């Protein structure tokens, strides 16, 4: 059977990839890679970069380019057949990763190369890569006795399976719920764009009227605008109990998976002589200790909670006096907040939407990027394969027209597509042994409202911010000048620094110069009027402290459940979440809320004991942007400095060193509090 995944290709042949290709391609690739590594180690006894690390990177790159399209399609065009093939591959990949990480001859070869780094004249990036590799070998259990190595591998394999099952349960639970309404009587308050989306949902299922589902654009619209409180409550309950014991569909309950994952992660950490998984997580991050992380989060909470309590009191008073709501329930918060925001600032996301047609936003985003970082961005109109008709492809070029990178855009929500927004890499910048240069390719995926009929999609300002965020990740991946695979783009970057470029880019969505570029009314092309811009800027920090403590709730919950787990005790996931909420939250959800059962970031997305990274990196990003505020929002010299110090350097040096190279000092928390409108004297 001809297998497109085993062919040599520039961009993946998505439409040619069939489910029956996947398992044979992965099995064949892993078998060939294992043989190649064993041959590599048997034929050498004096190691150099070119006869050890470079061949290893070429093998890793090959595996990545064959698996990446499969992993991506599983997320964006999921099906039962694809899911089954994907799941069959996970234990194979986990076993291969464990075999690599516990390969003592390979570890000794890299150790020998590191010991001879001076005589071999290795550069600083190569030395950091070797140091990271030796650390990762130890974290993979290379020094463990055989029986513990075997248990380590079993745990890694099982965690991979559980993580995938968690995500699949969530997708199934999300897709299982819908509500059909024959008319719009219960949809009072929803804007025309949301009604059109619900009508389109119904038409796609060959139904009349309106169809509600738990995809985020629909859920958010109902929770924000629907006057029908009972409808909001019904939808809130369905959404906040997905994949849990409180759901109507208990067959997708994630509870046992979460408990098993915590137990296995704790066991994994203890095998490696860490006290708990939180300590293991920090071994590859900027933060130096669990105490530092907890102190950081609690300090932010202390500075934010007093203002959050004032914001909630204001919201509650408004609900009682203006909306005659006796009690402010969890399903009333977004709705009431939108009403209060309108009353205070006379601005709404729906009012802004006509000014952000998707192509105008993209043009503005690309214009800002081109100004700051001296690149050009051009759309590739044809000649490439895609996984869905919505997908677009773009090329990033240098100022003289040389190709630097490419990226796919898949912007709109649909069935069988994972929720949320993310950047993933298809391949990284890498120079092969034959001197050929592979240029980066990124996937940028969002879940925005799709176009309605013939009219181009229009984004809310919040969605614009999300797009800028993911594009910041993309720039980090695409603008790298590092040509070693292990430190190219976001590879080798400490996890708690990886959000720096993404959060940095968000700032341009609020600046006058940025808004003039990204806005243009879908009918007239006129940019956002000054009065609306001023309202948007004034509303930027509306309930910012409430948002801050919500994020701190997530981060503290994540870090505590991974740091405080005790074997043999009953599950303390819900208890810990309740304790964290009592400490930092101001809005306490109902007791049946099961937010944790859909917290994919930490149970299926790589952020275990690392969700604090968002706030940690936000300190860096706010401080980095403050230099632009000081020297000019569109200063090409500061942009060039940020590009050279951060975006181009990837994982070639510690993140703190790169930040200080750009900022000239260590990070300061004050710009974050200032950008969030939170007074540092609130504590």
C-alpha positions as CSV (number, residue, x, y, z in Angstrom):
1,X,0.0,0.0,0.0
2,X,1.3,3.4,-1.0
3,X,1.5,5.5,2.2
4,X,1.7,9.3,1.8
5,X,3.0,9.7,5.4
6,X,6.1,7.8,4.4
7,X,6.8,10.0,1.4
8,X,9.2,12.9,1.4
9,X,7.0,16.1,1.4
10,X,7.4,19.8,1.9
11,X,3.8,20.4,3.3
12,X,1.7,17.5,4.4
13,X,-0.7,15.9,1.9
14,X,-3.7,16.2,4.3
15,X,-6.4,15.1,1.8
16,X,-4.4,12.0,0.9
17,X,-3.9,10.8,4.5
18,X,-6.3,8.0,5.3
19,X,-6.8,6.4,8.7
20,X,-5.3,3.1,7.4
21,X,-2.1,4.9,6.7
22,X,-1.4,6.1,10.2
23,X,-0.5,3.1,12.3
24,X,1.7,1.5,9.6
25,X,3.5,4.8,9.1
26,X,4.2,5.3,12.8
27,X,5.2,1.6,13.3
28,X,7.6,1.7,10.3
29,X,9.1,5.0,11.3
30,X,9.7,4.1,14.9
31,X,11.3,0.7,13.9
32,X,13.6,2.5,11.4
33,X,14.5,5.1,13.9
34,X,15.4,2.7,16.6
35,X,17.6,0.7,14.2
36,X,19.3,3.9,13.0
37,X,20.1,5.1,16.5
38,X,21.5,1.7,17.4
39,X,23.7,1.7,14.3
40,X,24.8,5.3,15.0
41,X,26.0,4.3,18.5
42,X,27.7,1.1,17.3
43,X,29.7,2.8,14.6
44,X,31.2,5.6,16.7
45,X,33.3,5.9,19.8
46,X,34.5,9.5,19.5
47,X,31.5,11.8,19.2
48,X,31.2,15.2,17.5
49,X,28.2,17.3,16.9
50,X,28.0,16.2,13.2
51,X,28.2,12.5,13.9
52,X,25.8,12.4,16.9
53,X,23.5,15.4,17.5
54,X,22.9,16.2,13.9
55,X,21.9,12.7,12.9
56,X,19.6,12.5,16.0
57,X,18.0,15.8,15.1
58,X,17.4,14.6,11.5
59,X,15.6,11.5,12.9
60,X,13.6,13.5,15.3
61,X,12.6,15.9,12.5
62,X,11.4,13.1,10.3
63,X,9.3,11.6,13.1
64,X,7.8,15.0,13.9
65,X,6.8,15.7,10.3
66,X,5.1,12.3,10.0
67,X,3.2,12.5,13.3
68,X,2.4,16.2,13.3
69,X,-0.3,16.1,10.6
70,X,-1.9,13.1,12.3
71,X,-2.0,14.8,15.7
72,X,-3.3,18.0,14.1
73,X,-6.1,16.3,12.1
74,X,-7.2,14.5,15.3
75,X,-7.7,17.9,16.8
76,X,-9.4,19.7,13.9
77,X,-11.3,17.1,11.9
78,X,-11.8,14.4,14.5
79,X,-13.7,11.2,13.6
80,X,-14.1,7.8,15.3
81,X,-11.8,6.1,12.8
82,X,-9.1,8.8,13.1
83,X,-9.4,8.8,16.8
84,X,-8.9,5.0,17.0
85,X,-5.8,5.2,14.8
86,X,-4.4,8.1,16.9
87,X,-5.0,6.2,20.1
88,X,-3.3,3.1,18.8
89,X,-0.2,5.2,18.1
90,X,0.1,6.9,21.5
91,X,1.5,4.0,23.4
92,X,4.0,3.3,20.6
93,X,5.2,6.9,20.7
94,X,5.4,6.8,24.5
95,X,7.4,3.6,24.5
96,X,9.8,5.1,21.9
97,X,10.2,8.2,23.9
98,X,10.9,6.2,27.1
99,X,13.4,4.0,25.2
100,X,15.2,7.1,24.0
101,X,15.2,8.8,27.4
102,X,16.5,5.7,29.2
103,X,19.1,4.7,26.5
104,X,22.3,4.6,28.6
105,X,24.7,4.3,25.6
106,X,23.1,7.3,24.0
107,X,23.2,9.2,27.3
108,X,26.9,8.3,27.7
109,X,27.6,9.4,24.1
110,X,26.1,12.9,24.7
111,X,27.8,13.1,28.1
112,X,31.2,12.4,26.3
113,X,30.4,15.1,23.7
114,X,29.6,17.6,26.5
115,X,32.8,16.8,28.4
116,X,34.8,17.6,25.2
117,X,32.9,20.7,24.4
118,X,35.9,23.0,24.7
119,X,38.2,21.0,22.5
120,X,35.5,20.6,20.0
121,X,34.8,24.3,20.0
122,X,31.1,24.0,20.5
123,X,29.1,27.2,20.5
124,X,27.0,28.4,23.4
125,X,23.7,27.2,21.9
126,X,25.2,23.7,21.3
127,X,26.4,23.7,24.9
128,X,23.0,24.7,26.3
129,X,21.3,22.0,24.1
130,X,23.7,19.4,25.6
131,X,23.0,20.6,29.1
132,X,19.3,20.4,28.5
133,X,19.6,16.9,27.0
134,X,21.6,15.6,29.9
135,X,19.0,17.0,32.3
136,X,16.2,15.5,30.3
137,X,17.9,12.0,30.3
138,X,17.9,12.2,34.1
139,X,14.3,13.3,34.2
140,X,13.5,10.3,31.9
141,X,14.9,7.9,34.4
142,X,18.2,7.0,32.7
143,X,19.9,6.5,36.1
144,X,17.1,4.3,37.5
145,X,17.6,0.6,38.2
146,X,16.0,-1.6,35.5
147,X,12.9,-2.4,37.4
148,X,12.2,1.2,38.1
149,X,12.9,2.1,34.5
150,X,10.3,-0.4,33.5
151,X,7.7,1.1,35.8
152,X,8.7,4.6,34.6
153,X,7.9,3.6,31.1
154,X,4.6,2.0,32.0
155,X,3.5,5.2,33.8
156,X,4.5,7.4,30.8
157,X,2.6,5.2,28.5
158,X,-0.5,5.1,30.7
159,X,-0.5,8.9,31.2
160,X,-0.4,9.4,27.4
161,X,-3.5,7.2,27.1
162,X,-5.3,8.9,29.9
163,X,-4.6,12.4,28.6
164,X,-6.0,11.5,25.2
165,X,-9.1,9.8,26.8
166,X,-9.7,12.9,28.9
167,X,-9.7,15.2,25.8
168,X,-11.9,12.7,23.9
169,X,-14.4,12.5,26.7
170,X,-14.6,16.3,26.7
171,X,-15.1,16.5,23.0
172,X,-17.8,13.8,23.1
173,X,-19.6,15.4,26.0
174,X,-19.5,18.8,24.3
175,X,-20.9,17.5,21.1
176,X,-23.6,15.4,22.9
177,X,-25.6,18.4,24.1
178,X,-27.8,20.5,21.9
179,X,-31.1,22.4,22.3
180,X,-33.5,23.0,19.4
181,X,-35.8,26.0,19.5
182,X,-38.5,26.4,16.8
183,X,-38.6,30.2,17.2
184,X,-36.6,33.0,18.9
185,X,-38.9,33.7,21.8
186,X,-36.4,32.5,24.3
187,X,-33.5,34.2,22.5
188,X,-34.4,37.7,23.4
189,X,-31.2,39.8,23.9
190,X,-29.0,37.9,21.5
191,X,-27.5,40.0,18.8
192,X,-28.3,39.4,15.1
193,X,-24.9,37.8,14.5
194,X,-25.5,35.2,17.2
195,X,-29.0,34.5,16.0
196,X,-27.7,33.9,12.5
197,X,-25.1,31.5,13.9
198,X,-27.8,29.5,15.7
199,X,-30.0,29.5,12.6
200,X,-27.1,28.3,10.6
201,X,-26.4,25.5,13.1
202,X,-30.0,24.3,12.7
203,X,-29.9,24.4,8.9
204,X,-26.7,22.3,8.9
205,X,-28.7,19.6,10.8
206,X,-31.7,20.1,8.5
207,X,-33.8,21.6,11.2
208,X,-36.0,24.7,11.3
209,X,-35.5,27.5,13.8
210,X,-32.4,27.6,16.0
211,X,-30.0,25.1,17.4
212,X,-27.9,25.8,20.5
213,X,-24.8,23.8,21.2
214,X,-21.8,23.9,23.6
215,X,-19.3,25.1,21.1
216,X,-17.8,28.3,22.6
217,X,-19.2,30.9,20.2
218,X,-22.8,29.7,21.0
219,X,-22.2,29.2,24.7
220,X,-20.6,32.6,25.2
221,X,-23.4,34.4,23.2
222,X,-26.1,32.9,25.4
223,X,-24.3,33.5,28.7
224,X,-23.5,37.1,27.7
225,X,-26.7,38.3,26.0
226,X,-29.7,36.0,26.6
227,X,-32.4,37.7,28.7
228,X,-33.9,34.3,29.6
229,X,-32.3,33.5,32.9
230,X,-33.6,29.9,32.9
231,X,-32.0,29.3,29.5
232,X,-28.7,30.7,30.8
233,X,-28.9,28.4,33.8
234,X,-29.6,25.3,31.7
235,X,-26.7,26.1,29.4
236,X,-24.3,26.9,32.2
237,X,-25.1,23.7,33.9
238,X,-24.6,21.7,30.7
239,X,-21.3,23.4,30.0
240,X,-19.9,23.4,33.5
241,X,-20.7,19.7,34.1
242,X,-19.3,18.4,30.8
243,X,-17.4,15.1,31.2
244,X,-18.3,14.8,34.9
245,X,-20.3,12.9,37.4
246,X,-22.9,15.7,37.4
247,X,-23.6,15.4,33.6
248,X,-26.5,13.6,32.0
249,X,-23.9,11.7,30.1
250,X,-22.0,10.0,32.8
251,X,-20.3,7.6,30.4
252,X,-17.8,10.4,29.7
253,X,-17.0,11.2,33.3
254,X,-13.4,12.3,33.6
255,X,-13.3,11.8,37.4
256,X,-11.5,8.4,37.5
257,X,-9.0,9.6,34.8
258,X,-8.1,12.7,36.8
259,X,-7.5,10.7,40.0
260,X,-5.4,8.1,38.2
261,X,-3.3,10.8,36.5
262,X,-2.5,12.6,39.7
263,X,-1.5,9.3,41.3
264,X,0.7,8.3,38.4
265,X,2.4,11.8,38.2
266,X,3.2,11.6,41.9
267,X,4.7,8.2,41.5
268,X,6.7,9.3,38.5
269,X,8.1,12.3,40.5
270,X,9.0,10.0,43.4
271,X,10.8,7.5,41.1
272,X,13.0,10.5,40.2
273,X,13.6,11.5,43.8
274,X,11.3,14.6,43.7
275,X,9.0,15.2,46.7
276,X,6.0,15.6,44.3
277,X,5.1,16.4,40.8
278,X,5.2,20.2,41.3
279,X,9.0,19.9,42.0
280,X,9.4,17.7,38.9
281,X,7.5,20.2,36.8
282,X,9.8,23.1,37.9
283,X,13.0,21.2,36.8
284,X,12.5,22.6,33.3
285,X,11.1,26.0,34.1
286,X,12.3,29.5,35.1
287,X,10.8,29.4,38.6
288,X,13.3,27.9,41.0
289,X,11.1,26.3,43.7
290,X,7.5,25.5,44.7
291,X,7.8,28.1,47.4
292,X,8.6,30.8,44.8
293,X,5.6,29.8,42.7
294,X,3.2,29.8,45.6
295,X,4.6,33.1,46.9
296,X,4.3,34.7,43.4
297,X,0.6,33.6,43.1
298,X,-0.4,34.5,46.6
299,X,1.3,37.9,46.3
300,X,-0.7,38.6,43.2
301,X,-3.9,37.4,44.9
302,X,-3.3,39.7,47.9
303,X,-2.8,42.7,45.5
304,X,-5.8,41.8,43.4
305,X,-8.6,40.4,45.7
306,X,-9.5,43.6,47.5
307,X,-10.3,45.3,44.2
308,X,-12.0,42.1,42.9
309,X,-14.3,42.2,45.9
310,X,-15.2,45.9,45.1
311,X,-15.9,45.0,41.5
312,X,-18.2,42.1,42.6
313,X,-20.0,44.4,45.0
314,X,-20.6,46.9,42.3
315,X,-21.9,44.1,40.0
316,X,-24.2,42.8,42.7
317,X,-25.6,46.2,43.4
318,X,-26.2,46.8,39.7
319,X,-28.0,43.5,39.4
320,X,-30.3,44.2,42.3
321,X,-31.1,47.8,41.5
322,X,-31.2,47.8,37.7
323,X,-32.0,44.2,36.7
324,X,-34.1,43.4,39.8
325,X,-32.0,40.2,40.3
326,X,-32.4,39.1,43.9
327,X,-29.4,36.8,43.8
328,X,-26.3,37.0,41.5
329,X,-25.8,33.4,40.3
330,X,-22.9,32.1,38.4
331,X,-25.0,32.0,35.2
332,X,-25.9,35.7,35.7
333,X,-22.3,37.0,36.0
334,X,-21.4,37.4,32.3
335,X,-24.9,38.7,31.4
336,X,-24.9,41.3,34.3
337,X,-21.3,42.3,33.6
338,X,-22.2,43.0,29.9
339,X,-25.1,45.2,31.0
340,X,-23.0,47.0,33.6
341,X,-20.2,47.5,31.0
342,X,-22.7,49.0,28.6
343,X,-24.0,51.3,31.3
344,X,-20.5,52.5,32.3
345,X,-18.9,52.6,28.9
346,X,-21.7,52.3,26.3
347,X,-19.6,49.7,24.4
348,X,-20.2,46.1,23.7
349,X,-18.3,43.3,21.9
350,X,-21.2,43.0,19.4
351,X,-21.2,46.8,18.7
352,X,-17.5,46.4,17.9
353,X,-17.8,43.3,15.7
354,X,-18.7,45.2,12.5
355,X,-15.4,47.0,12.7
356,X,-13.4,43.8,12.8
357,X,-14.1,41.9,9.6
358,X,-11.6,39.0,9.6
359,X,-9.6,40.1,6.5
360,X,-9.2,43.7,7.8
361,X,-8.0,42.3,11.1
362,X,-5.5,40.0,9.4
363,X,-4.3,42.9,7.2
364,X,-3.8,45.0,10.3
365,X,-2.0,42.2,12.2
366,X,0.3,41.6,9.3
367,X,1.0,45.4,8.9
368,X,1.9,45.7,12.6
369,X,4.1,42.7,12.4
370,X,5.8,44.0,9.2
371,X,6.5,47.4,10.8
372,X,7.9,46.0,14.1
373,X,9.9,43.1,12.8
374,X,10.8,44.1,9.2
375,X,9.1,41.2,7.4
376,X,6.5,40.8,4.7
377,X,3.5,38.4,4.9
378,X,1.9,37.1,1.7
379,X,-1.0,34.7,1.2
380,X,-0.4,31.6,-0.8
381,X,-3.6,31.3,-2.8
382,X,-3.2,27.8,-4.3
383,X,-1.0,24.8,-4.8
384,X,-1.2,23.4,-1.3
385,X,-3.3,20.7,0.4
386,X,-5.6,21.4,3.3
387,X,-7.7,19.5,5.9
388,X,-10.8,21.7,5.5
389,X,-12.0,24.3,3.1
390,X,-11.7,27.1,5.7
391,X,-7.9,26.7,5.8
392,X,-5.6,29.4,4.5
393,X,-1.8,29.4,4.0
394,X,0.6,32.4,4.3
395,X,4.3,33.0,3.9
396,X,6.5,35.2,6.0
397,X,9.3,36.8,4.0
398,X,12.3,38.9,4.8
399,X,12.3,42.5,3.8
400,X,14.1,41.5,0.5
401,X,11.5,38.8,-0.3
402,X,13.3,35.7,0.9
403,X,11.1,33.0,2.4
404,X,11.4,32.8,6.2
405,X,8.4,30.6,7.2
406,X,4.8,29.7,6.5
407,X,1.7,29.3,8.6
408,X,-1.7,27.7,8.2
409,X,-4.8,29.6,9.5
410,X,-7.9,27.7,10.6
411,X,-10.1,30.3,12.4
412,X,-13.7,29.1,12.7
413,X,-15.6,26.8,15.1
414,X,-17.2,23.7,13.7
415,X,-18.2,20.2,14.7
416,X,-15.5,17.6,15.3
417,X,-13.0,20.3,16.1
418,X,-11.4,20.7,19.5
419,X,-12.4,23.9,21.3
420,X,-10.0,26.8,22.2
421,X,-7.2,28.4,20.3
422,X,-3.6,27.3,19.9
423,X,-0.4,27.4,17.9
424,X,1.3,24.2,17.0
425,X,4.4,23.5,15.0
426,X,4.4,21.4,11.8
427,X,8.1,21.7,11.5
428,X,10.9,23.9,12.9
429,X,13.8,25.8,11.4
430,X,16.6,23.3,11.0
431,X,19.8,22.9,8.9
432,X,20.4,19.4,7.6
433,X,23.8,17.7,7.2
434,X,23.7,18.4,3.5
435,X,23.4,22.2,4.3
436,X,19.7,22.3,3.2
437,X,17.7,24.6,5.4
438,X,14.2,23.6,6.5
439,X,12.0,26.7,7.2
440,X,9.4,26.7,10.0
441,X,5.7,25.9,9.4
442,X,3.1,26.7,12.0
443,X,-0.6,25.8,12.6
444,X,-2.7,28.7,14.0
445,X,-6.1,27.4,15.1
446,X,-9.0,29.3,16.6
447,X,-12.8,28.8,17.2
448,X,-14.4,32.1,16.1
449,X,-17.9,32.6,14.7
450,X,-17.9,31.3,11.1
451,X,-19.1,33.5,8.2
452,X,-22.9,33.6,8.0
453,X,-24.1,33.1,4.4
454,X,-22.1,35.2,2.0
455,X,-21.0,37.8,4.6
456,X,-17.4,37.7,5.7
457,X,-16.8,36.7,9.3
458,X,-16.6,39.5,11.8
459,X,-14.7,39.2,15.1
460,X,-15.4,40.6,18.5
461,X,-12.5,42.6,20.0
462,X,-11.9,39.7,22.4
463,X,-11.4,37.4,19.4
464,X,-9.0,39.9,17.9
465,X,-7.0,39.7,21.1
466,X,-7.0,35.9,20.9
467,X,-5.8,36.0,17.3
468,X,-2.9,38.3,18.2
469,X,-2.0,36.0,21.1
470,X,-1.7,32.9,19.0
471,X,0.1,34.9,16.3
472,X,2.7,35.9,18.9
473,X,3.3,32.2,19.6
474,X,3.6,31.8,15.8
475,X,6.2,34.6,15.6
476,X,8.3,33.0,18.3
477,X,8.2,29.7,16.2
478,X,8.7,31.3,12.8
479,X,11.2,34.1,13.3
480,X,13.9,32.0,15.0
481,X,17.4,32.1,13.5
482,X,18.5,29.1,15.5
483,X,19.2,26.2,13.1
484,X,19.6,23.4,15.7
485,X,16.3,21.6,16.1
486,X,16.4,21.4,19.9
487,X,16.6,25.1,20.4
488,X,14.8,26.4,17.3
489,X,11.7,28.5,17.8
490,X,9.9,27.5,21.1
491,X,12.0,24.3,21.4
492,X,14.1,24.5,24.5
493,X,12.3,27.6,25.9
494,X,11.3,27.3,29.5
495,X,7.6,26.6,29.7
496,X,6.9,29.6,32.0
497,X,8.5,31.9,29.4
498,X,6.8,30.6,26.4
499,X,3.8,32.9,26.8
500,X,5.9,36.0,26.6
501,X,5.6,36.8,22.9
502,X,1.9,35.8,22.7
503,X,0.9,38.1,25.6
504,X,3.2,40.8,24.4
505,X,1.3,40.9,21.0
506,X,-2.0,41.4,22.7
507,X,-1.1,44.9,23.8
508,X,-1.3,46.3,20.2
509,X,-5.0,45.5,20.1
510,X,-5.7,48.4,22.5
511,X,-3.3,51.1,21.2
512,X,-4.7,53.8,18.9
513,X,-2.1,53.2,16.2
514,X,-2.8,49.4,16.3
515,X,-6.6,49.8,16.3
516,X,-6.4,52.1,13.2
517,X,-4.7,49.3,11.4
518,X,-6.8,46.3,12.4
519,X,-10.3,47.9,12.3
520,X,-12.4,48.8,9.2
521,X,-16.2,48.7,9.1
522,X,-17.3,45.8,6.9
523,X,-19.6,48.2,4.9
524,X,-17.6,51.4,4.8
525,X,-14.1,50.4,5.6
526,X,-13.9,53.3,8.2
527,X,-11.6,52.6,11.1
528,X,-13.0,52.4,14.7
529,X,-14.2,55.9,15.5
530,X,-12.3,57.8,18.2
531,X,-15.2,57.8,20.6
532,X,-15.6,54.0,20.4
533,X,-11.9,53.5,20.7
534,X,-11.8,55.6,23.8
535,X,-14.7,53.6,25.3
536,X,-12.9,50.4,24.4
537,X,-9.7,51.6,26.1
538,X,-11.6,52.8,29.1
539,X,-13.3,49.5,29.4
540,X,-10.1,47.5,29.0
541,X,-9.7,47.0,32.7
542,X,-13.4,46.5,33.5
543,X,-13.5,43.8,36.2
544,X,-9.8,43.2,35.6
545,X,-9.2,42.2,39.2
546,X,-12.1,39.7,39.0
547,X,-10.4,38.2,35.9
548,X,-7.0,38.2,37.7
549,X,-8.3,36.2,40.7
550,X,-10.1,33.8,38.4
551,X,-6.8,33.0,36.7
552,X,-5.0,32.8,40.0
553,X,-7.7,30.3,41.2
554,X,-6.8,28.1,38.2
555,X,-3.1,28.4,38.8
556,X,-3.2,27.7,42.5
557,X,-5.6,24.8,42.1
558,X,-3.3,23.3,39.5
559,X,-0.2,23.7,41.5
560,X,-1.7,22.5,44.8
561,X,-3.2,19.3,43.4
562,X,0.1,18.3,41.8
563,X,2.1,19.3,44.9
564,X,-0.1,18.1,47.7
565,X,-1.1,14.6,46.4
566,X,-0.9,11.9,49.1
567,X,-1.1,8.3,48.0
568,X,-3.8,6.2,49.6
569,X,-6.0,9.2,50.4
570,X,-9.4,9.8,48.9
571,X,-9.5,12.2,45.9
572,X,-9.0,15.8,47.1
573,X,-9.4,17.4,43.7
574,X,-12.8,19.0,44.6
575,X,-11.8,19.8,48.2
576,X,-8.6,21.6,47.0
577,X,-10.6,23.6,44.4
578,X,-13.1,24.6,47.1
579,X,-10.2,25.7,49.4
580,X,-8.6,27.7,46.7
581,X,-11.9,29.4,45.9
582,X,-12.4,30.3,49.5
583,X,-8.9,31.8,49.5
584,X,-8.8,33.9,46.3
585,X,-12.2,33.7,44.4
586,X,-14.9,36.3,44.7
587,X,-17.5,34.4,42.5
588,X,-18.1,31.0,44.1
589,X,-19.8,28.6,41.6
590,X,-22.6,26.2,42.6
591,X,-21.5,23.0,44.3
592,X,-22.3,20.9,41.2
593,X,-19.9,22.9,39.0
594,X,-17.2,20.6,37.7
595,X,-14.8,23.0,36.0
596,X,-11.9,20.7,36.6
597,X,-13.4,18.0,34.4
598,X,-12.9,20.2,31.3
599,X,-9.6,21.8,32.4
600,X,-7.7,20.4,29.4
601,X,-4.7,22.7,29.9
602,X,-3.5,20.7,32.9
603,X,-5.0,17.3,32.3
604,X,-4.5,17.0,28.5
605,X,-2.4,20.0,27.4
606,X,1.0,20.0,29.0
607,X,0.4,22.6,31.7
608,X,0.3,20.2,34.7
609,X,1.8,22.2,37.7
610,X,2.5,24.9,35.1
611,X,-0.7,26.9,34.7
612,X,1.0,29.6,36.8
613,X,3.1,30.2,33.7
614,X,0.4,32.4,32.2
615,X,0.8,35.0,35.0
616,X,4.5,34.5,35.3
617,X,5.0,35.2,31.6
618,X,2.5,38.1,31.8
619,X,4.8,39.9,34.1
620,X,7.5,39.5,31.5
621,X,5.3,40.6,28.6
622,X,3.9,43.6,30.4
623,X,7.4,44.7,31.3
624,X,8.6,44.1,27.8
625,X,5.8,46.2,26.3
626,X,6.5,49.0,28.8
627,X,9.7,49.6,26.9
628,X,7.6,50.3,23.7
629,X,5.5,52.6,25.8
630,X,8.6,54.5,26.8
631,X,10.3,54.6,23.4
632,X,7.4,54.4,20.9
633,X,4.7,51.9,20.3
634,X,5.8,51.3,16.7
635,X,9.5,52.0,17.3
636,X,11.3,50.0,14.7
637,X,14.5,50.0,16.7
638,X,12.8,48.6,19.8
639,X,11.0,46.1,17.6
640,X,14.3,45.0,16.1
641,X,15.7,44.6,19.6
642,X,12.8,42.5,20.7
643,X,13.1,40.4,17.6
644,X,16.9,39.9,18.0
645,X,16.8,39.4,21.8
646,X,13.7,37.2,22.1
647,X,12.0,36.0,18.9
648,X,15.1,35.0,17.0
649,X,16.9,33.4,19.9
650,X,14.4,30.5,20.7
651,X,15.8,28.2,23.4
652,X,19.5,29.1,22.7
653,X,19.9,30.8,26.1
654,X,18.0,30.9,29.4
655,X,14.8,33.0,29.1
656,X,15.8,35.3,32.0
657,X,19.1,36.1,30.2
658,X,17.2,36.9,27.0
659,X,14.7,39.0,28.8
660,X,17.4,41.0,30.6
661,X,19.2,41.4,27.3
662,X,16.1,43.2,25.9
663,X,15.0,45.1,29.0
664,X,18.4,45.8,30.6
665,X,17.2,44.5,34.0
666,X,15.3,41.9,35.8
667,X,11.4,41.9,35.3
668,X,9.3,44.1,37.4
669,X,5.7,43.3,38.4
670,X,4.5,46.9,38.4
671,X,3.7,47.1,34.6
672,X,1.4,44.1,34.9
673,X,-0.6,45.7,37.7
674,X,-0.6,49.0,35.9
675,X,-1.8,47.4,32.6
676,X,-4.5,45.5,34.6
677,X,-5.6,48.7,36.3
678,X,-4.9,47.1,39.7
679,X,-3.3,49.4,42.3
680,X,-0.2,47.9,43.9
681,X,-1.3,49.3,47.2
682,X,-4.4,47.2,47.4
683,X,-2.8,44.6,49.7
